[in-house]
Amino acid sequence: DEQADQLLGMTDVLAERLRKLGEGSLRSIGHISHLQNVTDDDDAIEEADEMLRHLMNDNKGFTARMRAAHEVCAHHNDVATTSLLEVFIDETERRTWFLFETLASSREESNS
């Protein structure tokens, strides 16, 4: 729940930033599906470790995309957006680390 709240908060802040710059933001579910980078996971039942692994890998990909966006913003001297992205990258790396450690603990418990 905490991670979902973080992601929603990031989305809202970035959407506001886009509007401040005179750009549009996401308009509909269809628009989101057209732009999405994370694939839907429609498995009815998934083991907890597999779910955590998917989340960890999704966060790694998210970090890579934010780093690429950071480079574009830095190239255009958009200090405000680069600053936001730096905070979001740190938060995403923290989530990735948390998921990695949770998976490692789970494996240790399984081997005991």
Residue pairs with C-beta under 8 A, 6 or more apart in sequence:
3 55
3 95
6 91
6 95
10 88
10 91
13 84
14 25
14 84
15 25
15 26
17 80
17 81
17 84
18 24
18 25
19 25
21 78
26 32
26 35
37 61
37 62
37 65
38 58
38 61
38 62
41 51
41 54
46 54
48 106
49 103
49 106
49 107
52 99
52 102
52 103
52 106
53 99
53 103
55 95
55 99
56 96
56 99
56 100
56 103
59 92
59 95
59 96
59 99
60 96
62 92
63 89
63 92
63 93
63 96
66 85
66 88
66 89
66 92
67 89
69 81
69 85
70 82
70 85
70 86
70 89
73 81
73 82
73 85
74 82
